[in-house]
């Protein structure tokens, strides 16, 4: 198997976490976004990855963050698109920013799903490699 092809899922995951970190930087305009910190953490954990426990921890961490992000989008999305009881003019002034943050959050969710899929692929490919190596 070509070594470049074997590391493709890991490279895609690294790029996904890097992009999540960049997008989360913009989300911090209006949202205290944990994706910035966890995007960096996931990126560096993936760079230093070697043990199966780290891979599993990374998968579990990102599934948990995916659940939190989905809940956040539904809860705050409904609040931000609701009708305010007072300060209507100020609230409407933030509607563009609210839409921008919700859109970025949905994009982060999609990228995280892609990262989780490729984490599974990377983990399976490593397992196959180790099985083939021990057979020799």
C-alpha positions as CSV (number, residue, x, y, z in Angstrom):
1,X,0.0,0.0,0.0
2,X,1.2,3.5,-0.9
3,X,2.4,5.3,2.3
4,X,0.8,8.6,1.1
5,X,-2.5,6.9,0.6
6,X,-2.3,5.2,4.0
7,X,-1.9,8.6,5.8
8,X,-4.7,10.3,3.8
9,X,-7.4,9.9,6.5
10,X,-5.1,11.4,9.1
11,X,-4.2,14.3,6.9
12,X,-7.9,15.0,6.2
13,X,-8.6,14.9,9.9
14,X,-5.8,17.3,10.6
15,X,-7.1,19.8,8.0
16,X,-10.7,19.4,9.4
17,X,-9.5,20.3,12.9
18,X,-7.5,23.2,11.6
19,X,-10.4,24.5,9.7
20,X,-12.7,24.1,12.7
21,X,-10.2,26.2,14.7
22,X,-10.2,28.9,12.1
23,X,-14.0,29.1,11.8
24,X,-14.4,29.0,15.6
25,X,-12.2,32.1,15.8
26,X,-14.8,34.0,13.8
27,X,-17.6,32.5,15.9
28,X,-16.0,34.1,19.0
29,X,-17.4,37.4,17.8
30,X,-20.7,36.5,19.4
31,X,-20.4,33.0,20.9
32,X,-18.0,31.8,23.6
33,X,-16.9,29.0,21.3
34,X,-15.3,25.9,22.7
35,X,-14.5,24.7,19.2
36,X,-11.4,26.9,19.1
37,X,-9.8,25.2,22.1
38,X,-10.9,21.7,21.2
39,X,-10.1,22.1,17.5
40,X,-6.5,22.9,18.5
41,X,-6.4,20.1,21.1
42,X,-7.7,17.6,18.5
43,X,-5.2,18.8,15.9
44,X,-2.3,18.4,18.2
45,X,-3.5,15.1,19.7
46,X,-3.8,13.8,16.1
47,X,-0.3,15.0,15.3
48,X,1.1,13.1,18.3
49,X,-1.2,10.1,18.0
50,X,0.3,6.7,18.5
51,X,-1.8,4.8,21.1
52,X,-5.2,3.3,20.5
53,X,-6.5,5.0,23.7
54,X,-5.7,8.4,22.3
55,X,-7.6,7.6,19.1
56,X,-10.6,6.4,21.0
57,X,-10.4,9.4,23.3
58,X,-10.3,11.7,20.2
59,X,-13.3,10.0,18.7
60,X,-15.3,10.1,21.9
61,X,-14.4,13.8,22.5
62,X,-15.5,14.8,19.0
63,X,-18.8,12.9,19.2
64,X,-19.5,14.7,22.5
65,X,-18.6,18.1,20.9
66,X,-20.8,17.3,17.9
67,X,-23.8,16.6,20.3
68,X,-23.1,19.9,22.2
69,X,-22.9,21.9,18.9
70,X,-26.1,20.5,17.6
71,X,-27.9,21.3,20.9
72,X,-26.3,24.8,20.8
73,X,-27.5,25.5,17.2
74,X,-31.1,24.4,18.0
75,X,-31.4,26.2,21.3
76,X,-29.7,29.5,20.5
77,X,-30.9,29.5,16.9
78,X,-34.5,29.5,18.2
79,X,-33.7,32.2,20.7
80,X,-31.8,34.4,18.2
81,X,-34.6,34.1,15.6
82,X,-37.4,34.7,18.1
83,X,-39.1,38.0,18.8
84,X,-37.6,40.1,21.6
85,X,-39.9,41.6,24.2
86,X,-37.9,44.8,24.4
87,X,-34.9,46.5,22.7
88,X,-36.3,45.3,19.3
89,X,-34.1,47.7,17.3
90,X,-30.9,46.6,19.0
91,X,-31.9,42.9,18.6
92,X,-32.6,43.4,14.9
93,X,-29.2,45.1,14.5
94,X,-27.5,41.8,15.6
95,X,-29.6,39.6,13.2
96,X,-26.9,39.6,10.5
97,X,-24.2,38.6,13.1
98,X,-26.6,36.0,14.5
99,X,-27.1,34.4,11.1
100,X,-23.4,34.5,10.4
101,X,-22.6,32.7,13.7
102,X,-25.4,30.1,13.2
103,X,-24.1,29.4,9.6
104,X,-20.5,29.0,10.8
105,X,-21.7,26.7,13.6
106,X,-23.5,24.5,11.1
107,X,-20.4,24.4,8.9
108,X,-18.4,23.4,11.9
109,X,-20.9,20.6,12.6
110,X,-20.5,19.3,9.0
111,X,-16.7,19.4,9.2
112,X,-16.7,17.7,12.5
113,X,-18.9,14.8,11.1
114,X,-16.3,14.5,8.2
115,X,-13.5,14.4,10.8
116,X,-15.2,11.7,12.9
117,X,-15.7,9.6,9.8
118,X,-12.0,9.9,8.8
119,X,-10.9,9.3,12.4
120,X,-12.7,5.9,12.2
121,X,-11.1,5.2,8.8
122,X,-7.7,6.2,10.1
123,X,-8.2,4.0,13.2
124,X,-9.3,1.0,11.1
125,X,-6.4,1.5,8.6
126,X,-3.9,1.5,11.5
127,X,-5.4,-1.7,12.9
128,X,-5.1,-3.4,9.6
129,X,-1.5,-2.2,9.2
130,X,-0.6,-3.6,12.7
131,X,-2.3,-7.0,12.0
132,X,-0.4,-7.3,8.7
133,X,2.8,-6.3,10.4
134,X,2.5,-9.0,13.1
135,X,1.7,-11.7,10.5
136,X,5.1,-11.3,8.8
